[in-house]
Amino acid sequence: IQQWLSTDTKNKYLGICAGVAFAKLVGVNCINFLNDEAWRGCGLSGEVQLSIAVLSSTADSSHGLLQTQLEYHYENGPLISYTDAQPPLFAMTYAADIVAQRIKQLEQIEGSVGTTIDRKTQWLCHACTYINSTSTGKCGFCSESRNYCLPPVGQMPGSIAIVVPTSGQFLLSSVHPELSDSAVKAHFIELLLLFAAQKYSQTS
């Protein structure tokens, strides 16, 4: 990956998570972000399901792109909106809603400890689930504001998580394949870089 990025660097970029947010600074002009401020500060993380939305005919569907596991690690990365008139070479979208999952988790936590929380004197941090005193405006565990709110339910599913645009040699991923739980998932980045360089084949 380092060798690929360091050779003929013009029109090459690999952006993961926060790196996607800087993509426009290096000339990747075919993307926007959905509700970026809310997602950037939400503190949500976990494994999320993805689905392949665009697969160029130049890829061999019998090889790694489709065989790679489609659950990857997310850490409040930007949700990508693709704006180019030409469809990307490759794109994966979110198939799950981490906000809905988080709300369900919070409801379970509140249900399990609900009898011990005095709403007049305590509040449950939606970011880390720490129980705080109402005399404090920030969480004593994660320092999140009491006014912290989650991004909207339903915004994540269908938005782009990984994209290889048609122009240039760019790979943008708002998820972290390299932090996922298997070497196969980490290797996915290498497969996509080959695809971005249009050197992807069944023997790659």
Number of C-alpha atoms within 10 A of each C-alpha: 10 6 7 14 15 10 9 9 10 12 13 20 22 18 16 22 21 17 16 26 21 13 20 13 9 11 14 21 14 18 19 17 16 15 14 17 11 16 20 18 16 20 16 18 15 15 18 17 17 22 20 17 16 15 18 14 9 12 19 15 14 9 15 18 20 14 10 14 15 18 20 22 19 23 19 21 25 29 30 25 16 19 12 13 8 11 15 19 19 22 22 20 21 24 19 18 17 24 19 16 14 18 14 12 14 18 13 12 13 15 11 10 11 13 8 10 15 11 11 8 11 15 20 20 23 22 22 15 16 13 16 19 17 16 9 13 14 17 23 14 13 13 12 19 15 17 9 15 14 17 20 13 14 13 15 23 18 18 21 27 28 28 25 25 23 18 15 15 21 22 26 28 26 25 29 20 22 17 15 17 13 12 11 15 20 17 14 17 20 15 19 22 23 18 23 24 16 14 13 19 15 11 6 11
